[in-house]
Amino acid sequence: MRRSYRFMAAAAVCSLAATKLTAVCAFAPSSSSASFLSSKQSAPQWLPTAATMTTTTGSSSSSIHQLSMLPSSTLQLATEEPANSLIYTILHTPTLWSILAMTSIVALLVLWEETIHNIRSSTPKAIVPVIDSMLAEVGGLGFIGLFLSTVVTGGPLGQIIGRLSEDYLGDEELLLEAFEFLHTFFFEVGILFFVVAGVCVGAVLEEVNKLSEISELALDADGDGEVTLDELAEALDVSCMIVDTDGDGILSEEEKIDALKSTASNYNFIQAIIAERSMSEVDRAGECLVARERILGKYSLPQEFEIDAYFGKIFGENLEESVELSPITWLPLIPLIALENSVDLSRDVVSASSSNAFESCGYFFATPWVFYPTIFFQALSLTWALFNFWKMTSIKKMLLPTLVTDGVNGEAALLPPRYTIDEIRNNFNSSPSIFAWGEQFFTGGGAKTSPPRNEHEELFGAVGAKFEGVYRDSMRFSTWLCVALIVYSTTQIVFRDMAALYLHSANVGNPEGLVPELIVWIIFTASAVFQLSLAPTTFLNYCFVTSVEEYVKYDIVEEVMREEELCET
């Protein structure tokens, strides 16, 4: 494939050279003109040019000659230089620029192909399907652009849309240009979404790579290659408490349950978010190693089992499904973009790149039926992202075993996950107040139609057994909405308002609302960026809660063991 691209590029270069040669042969002066070339070096000569007007009156006639003197060298330069300059001749050959344009396209295709090849070859096998999914979505967006340019804006539907635009918007070209702008906007949103997905991929890879590194360097105190519970407890600075209450040196299940009840956290919504955001890399790696101890003991796996390889494959599977975009993904964008774009269209402005774009400045803020819905969408997006983050975090805490140090004998003890205790699980609620109604509404009944099948799924709240698919889509739509808000707010409002202020434009539609509009939309953009910063951790926690305890993926465990040659032969 790469060879074919290189062949095409070489052919284009050869065509370019042939075109240059043809241009030289066609336009270069003959050898008899050598003396003519040297004549330009002579001193300027003044030649007359005349406009002769003849007036006839009766039997007499008179001629009036108006002479103007121009240097002959100027006339020679104007008529001789294009025919005697090879560079001038070549640069004014249309074929040259056509070949250069096509060669540039071929070069971009070669660059694209090489880039994709390098990314695929340097990406772990579990993440390769994610790259393929991104490429498929980019191809879909390209097809939409081709369809619009050939059928809508420049095709048979162009006249119909032009007539509708003229009848209802007062300008034949306005709706056609709006089609082009909205497609460009959708493409920008799609590309930025994939960039954010790429950031998630990078964060996932970093987490996976650091798991084994941290466990070996920071947690394995004696350097024997194995992290014991005592080493883990010391590295994570876990709490010290009396677990062996009867002092017999044996930790009974009742003693573990009593200790677990006393360690139950009472974090509220905000405290839980802050605690998760401030977690160090060592603490996060420690969580995975604690979960590993639980998985090894519960499913009788060998001690050599690598939890980082297991989670790496889990991340890859979920990422592949998270970046898949269906047509319904675009639906949440329609109300917000339609409202804000109507401010432009009502003033015969297509977008921020229009020549009269400043006429809409200030009206996004001053138009109540645009401004207040925008606040609603911003608040909805922020609440949505925070709730996803909090729900994944709170469920993860319930599924994690608790590591403590016994205050009697000083030994580390691994307490069972909190959800295994009926009293703690019954008091846990991951769907408070209005969120329970929302989950049931958007899942067609939630737990009422898909009740939890085990204690693990009871943690999912009102969404019930539909949690895995529903919240994967929830994170995807939330991220999609954030990306759309960022793209539109920055490219169509913030940058336009900043340009109007910088240029001191006199064409600003609403000068009084310009500065407040700029400040408010900068705040909106900052809020959306903050929401995107939550996405990697939300996704990591989602992968955790859907791959441990009752949700352990046995097929992936067996695959990891085969790759590590841990299976019994």
N, C-alpha and C positions, 0 to 999 in steps of 0.2 A: 504493500500500500504506500509506504513511504517512498519506494523507488518510483512509483507512478507519479507521485507529486513532484519529485525531483525532475523527472523527465518532462513533465508539463512546464515546470519553471524554466528548464533549459531551452525548450522549444520557444517559449515566450521571449527569452533573451536573444535567441537566434533571429526571431522575427523582427525584434527591435533593431538589431544590427542591419538586417536586410533593408528595413524601412529607411534607416539613416542613409545607407548607400544609395538607394533609389532617389531619395530627396536630393542628395548631392549631385547625382548625375543629371537630374531633371532641371535643376535650378542653377548650377554652377556656370559661370561665363566661359566662353571658349578661349582658346589660347590667343586668338587675335585681339582679345580685350586686355592684354597685359599692359599695353601702353595706357589704356583707359583707367586701369587701376592706379597707375602712378600719377595720373593727372590730378587725383584728389589732393596730392601733396603740394601742388603748385599754389602760388599766392592767389587770393581771391580776385576775381575779375568782376567789374560792375557791368551788368547787361541791362538794357532797357526792356521794360514790358509796357505795352501800351494798350489803352482802351480807346478805340477810335469811334467817335460819334460823328456822323455826317448829317448835316442839316441842309435841306434844300428849300429855299424860299424863292418862288418865282423862277427866273432864269439864272439865278446865282446859286452857287453851292459853296459851302465852306466845310472844312474838316478841322475838327478839334481833337488834338492829340494830348492825352493825359499820360505822362510818363512817370513811372516810379522806378527807382533804382534799387535792385536787390543784389547781394553778392552771389556770384555764379557758383561758389563752393557750396552755398546753402542749397541751391537747386540740384546740384550734383548729389549731395548727401541724401536729399529727399527721394531721388529717383534711382540712384546707383547702389546705395548701401544695402538694401534688401536683397539685391541680385548678386552681391559679391561677399556677403557674410555667411559662412557656412552655419555658424551657430544660430544666426537669425533665421535662416532658412529652415533648419531642422526644428527649431522651437515653434515655428509657425506652421508645422505640418500636422493636420488633424489626426492622421493615422498614428503618429507618434504618441499623442496623448491617449488615444484609445488603447494602444498596446500597453502603455504605462498603467492605465487603470486596471486592465485585465491582469497584468503581471502582479500588481499589488494585491488583487483578490486572491490569485494563486498563492502568493507569499503568505497571506493571512491564513489560507487553508492549510498550508504546510506547517505554519506556526501552531495552529489549532491542533492539528493531528499529532505533532510532536509533543505538545503540552499534555494532551490527554494520555498519550502513551506513557510519558514519564510519570504522570500522576497515578495511573493504574499500576505501573510496575513498582512504585514506591509506597503504595497503600497496602495495608494488611488485607488479607483475603476476605476477612469478615466485612470490610468496609467497601469493597469493590462494587457490590450491588447498589450501594448508595450513589456512587459516581454514575453508574449506568442509568439510574432513575433520574438524576439531574439532567443528563444529556437528553433523555427522552422528553422531558418537560421543555427543555430549551428548543428542541425540534418542533414540538407542538406550538409554541409561541411563534416560531418562525413561519410555520404554515399559516397561522392566523394572519400574520403580516402579508404573506403572499396573496392570500385570498382577498384581503381588503384592497390591496393595490391593484389586483387584476379584475376583480368583480365589482367592488363597491366604488372606491374613489376614482379608479381609472377604467372602469368596465361598464357593462350594460346597466348596472344599477345607479351609475353616477348621475345620469340625467333625472332619474326619479327622485333621488335624494336631493339633488340640486333644486328641483321644483318644490319639494316639501320645505326645504330650507328657505327659499325665497318667499313662499306663501305664509309661513308661520314664524320665521325668524327675521325676515326682511333682507336677507343677504343670501345669494345663491351659493356662495362658497363656504359659508359659516359652518354648516352641518358636516360637509365633506372634510373640512379641516379639523372639526371636532372628532370625527372618526379617527383620523390619523393621530391626533394628540392622545386620545384615550388608548389606542393600541400601544403607542410609545410608552404611555404611563404604565399600562399593564405589563409591558415587557420589562420596564425598570423595576417594578415591584417583584416580578418573578425572579429577575437576576439577583436582587438584593435578598430575597428569601433564600435562594440557594447559597448566597454568601453567608447568611446567618446559619444555615444548615451546615455549611463548611466549618464555621466557627465551632458549632456543636461537635462536629466530627473531630476537630482538633482538640477540643477540651476532653472528649472521651478518650482519644488516643493518649493524651497526656496523663489522664487519670490511670489508664490501664498500665502504661509504662512505669508510672511511679509506684504502683502497688508493690511489685516485687522489689523495686529499688529501695523503697522506704522500709519495707519489712526486713531487708538484709542489712541496710546501713544504720537505720535509726532504732529498729526494734530488737534486732538480734544482738543482744548485749555481749554474749560470750563468744560470738563469732563461729558457732558450731553449725551454721546453716539452717537452724530450726528455731522458730520463735515460739517459746513456751508461754503459757498463760502468765507466769510470774514476770517474764520479760515484757510481755504486752501490757500488763497492769502497771508496771513501773514506768514504761515509756509514755503511756497515756495518762499517767497521774490520776488513776481512778480513785474513787472515794473509799475510805476505810470504814468498815462497820462490823459489828458483831453479827456473824451469820451462824456460827456454831453456838447457839444459845445454851445448850446443855453441857458443852465442854467435853464431849466424848470423842472429839476428833473426827467425827463422821458427819457430813452434811446431809441431813434427811431432806426429803421433798418438802415437808412442812416447814422446815427452817428456811429453805430457799424461797418458798412462797411468801413467808412472813417478811423476809429481807426484801423481796421484790416489791411488795406493797409499800414498804417504807421508802423505796427509791422512786416511786412513781412521781413524775414531774408534773407540776401544776402551771406550766408555761401557758400564757394566753396567746392570742393570735399574733400580736406584734413581737412579743418576746421570742416566740418560736422562730419567726422569720429572721430576727436579728441573730439569734444563736446559730442558726444554720448558715447564714451568710458569713459569719465570722469564724467558721470552723476551719482549722488549719489542715494542711495536707496530711500531716501525720495522723491527726484524729480521723480523717476520712479514710485513710488507708487502714487504720486500726479497726474501723467499723467493718470493712470488708474482711479483715482477718478474723474478727470475732464471728462474723457470719460463716466464714469458712470452717471454724471449729464446730459450729452448730451443724453444718451440712455434713462434715466428715463423721461426726458422732451419730447423726440421725440416719444416714444412709450407708454407713459402713464403708466409706471410701478410703483408699490408701492415703497415708500421710503425705505422699509426694504430689498429691493432686494440687494443681495450680489454679487458684481462684481467679487470678487475673486473666488467664486464657478463657475461662468460663464466662466471666463478665464481658470480656471483649467481644465474644460471639453474640451475647445477648444484646449488647449495644448496637452491633452491626445489623441484626435482624430488625430491631425497633427503628433504627434510623432509616432503613430502606423503606419501611412503610410510612414513616413520618414525613418524608419528602415527596411522596406521591401526591400529585395535585389532580383532583377531579374538577369538572366544570362547576360543581356546586361550591367549590372553594372560593370562587369569585363573588358569590352572592353577597356576603357581608360587606363587600366594598361598595356595592351599588348605591345604597341610600346616602352614605356620607359623601362620596365623590360626586354624585348627581346634585346634591344640595350645593356644595361649594363651587362646582363648575357652572352652576346656573348663575352665579354672581358675574362670571366672565361673559357668558353667552348673552345675558340681558343687556350688556353694554357693547355688544358686537366685538368682544374679545374672545379669542379661542383659548389661549393659555398665556403663561408668563413670558413666552418667547415671541408673542405678537408685538407688532410695532406700536400698538396703542395699549399695551398691557397695563401701563400705569393708571389708566382710567378706572381700574377696578380696585386700586390700592385704597385701603381704609374701609371698603364696603363689606369685607368679610367680617369685620368687627362690628360694623354699624347696622348690619342686617339681622334683626332678631331671629327670623325663622331659619337662618343659617348658623348664627353664633351659638344659640342655646342647644340645638341638636348636636353641634360639634362638641360642646362641653359634655353632653350626655354620652356620646361615643367615647370620649377620652376617659370619663369616669368609669364607664363600663369596661373598657380595655384594661385600665389599671386594676380594677377590682378582680377581673377575670384572671389576670396574670398572678396577682398576689394569692388568690384562692387556690389556683393550681399549685403554686409553690408551697403554700401552707399544707394543703391536703397530702401531697406526696411526702413532705417532711414528717407530719404527724403520724401517718401510717407507717413510715419507715421506723420511727421510734418505737412503735408498738411491736414491730417484727424483729427488732434487734435483740439478741441476748444481752444481758447486763453483766458487765465484768466488774467485780468488786474485790477488795482485799479484806480478808477476815481479820478483825481486830484482835482475835484470840491467839491464833497460831501464825498470823502474817502471811498465809498462803492465799493465792489468787483463786477466786471461785467464779465460775461462769453460770450465772443464773439464767433460767429459761426466758424466752421472750414474754413481754407483758401480756400479749393477747391470749396466752394460754391460761391466764387466771380469769375466771368467770367474772369476778367482782370488778376487776380493772377493765375488762372488755365491755361489760355492760354499761360502764360509766363513760366509755369513749364514744364520741360522736364526731365523725368527719363531715357531716352534712348539717351544720347548724342553720336554724331559722329559714330564711328565704332561699338559701342554697339548696335545701332539700326539695323544695317545690320546683326549682329550676332543673335539678337533675332528673326528677320524675317527668317533668314536662318534655324535656328534650330527648329523653330515652324511651318515651312511650310507656311510662309506668314505672320504670326503674326496678327497684326491689320488689314491687308488687307483682310485676309480670315475670321478673327473673330473680327470684329470691336467692339469697346466698346459699351455696352448697356446702360450706364448711366454715370453721371459725375464722379462717383467713379472710374469706369474702365478707364476713360480717363487718370487718373494718372499713369496707368500701362505702358504707352508709346507704343513702337513698338510691344510689345507682345500682346497687346489687351486683349480680354476677356479670353485668355488662361493663364492668369497670375497665377492663384491659383495653377494649376497642374504643370505648367512649372517651376515655381520658387521653388516649393517644391522639384522637381527632381533636379533642379540646385543646391540647398543647399546640397542635398544628394550626388550628384556626386562630388561636390567640396570637401566635407568632406572626401569622399572615396579616392579621389586623394591625399589629404594631408596625410591621414593615410598610404597609400601605399608608398609615398615618405619618410615618417619618418621611416617605418619599413625597407625598403630596404637600405636607406642611413646609418642607424645606424648599423643594423645587418650584412650587407654585405660589407660595405666600412669603416665607421668610426671606429668601434670596431676592424676590421682586421688591419687597418693602425696603430691604437694605440698599438695593440699587437706587431706588427712588430717593432715599435719604442722601445717599452719597452724591448723586448727580444733581440734587436740589431741583428736581424736575418740577416744571410748572404745570404738567399734565396730570398730576395726582388727582384722582376723582374725589377723594374725601380726605383732605389734609389733616383735619382734626382727629380722625380715627387712625391715622397711619402709625404713629408711635405706639399707642395702646395695642393695636393689632399685632405689631411686630413683637412686643413683649409677651403677649398672651400666647402667640404661636410658638415662640421660642420655649416657653414653659411646656407647652404641649409636646414639642419635639423632645425635650429633656425627659419628660415622663415616659415617652415611648422608648427612648434609649435605655432608661432604667429597667423597664419591663423586659427588654431584650436581654439585659444582663442577668436576669433571673432564669432565662431559658436553659442554659447548659446544666445548672444544678437541678432544676425541675426535671429535666430529662433523665439525668443520672439517677435521681431518687425514684423516678417512675420505673426505670429498668430494674432497680433493686427490689422494689415491692412486688414486681411481677416475675421475679426469678428466684425467690427464696421460699422456704417453708413449703406450703402446699402448692406453690407455683414453680417449684424447681423443674427445670427443663431436662428431663432424663435423656432425651436424644442428644442434647448438646453436651451433657456430662459424659456420655459414652463417646462422643466424637472427640472431646478433649483427651479422654483417657487413651483412645486409640492413637491420637497424635503423639501423646507422651509415652506410648508403649507401656501403659499401666494395666491394660486388660489382661486377664488370665488367658493363656493360650491352651 
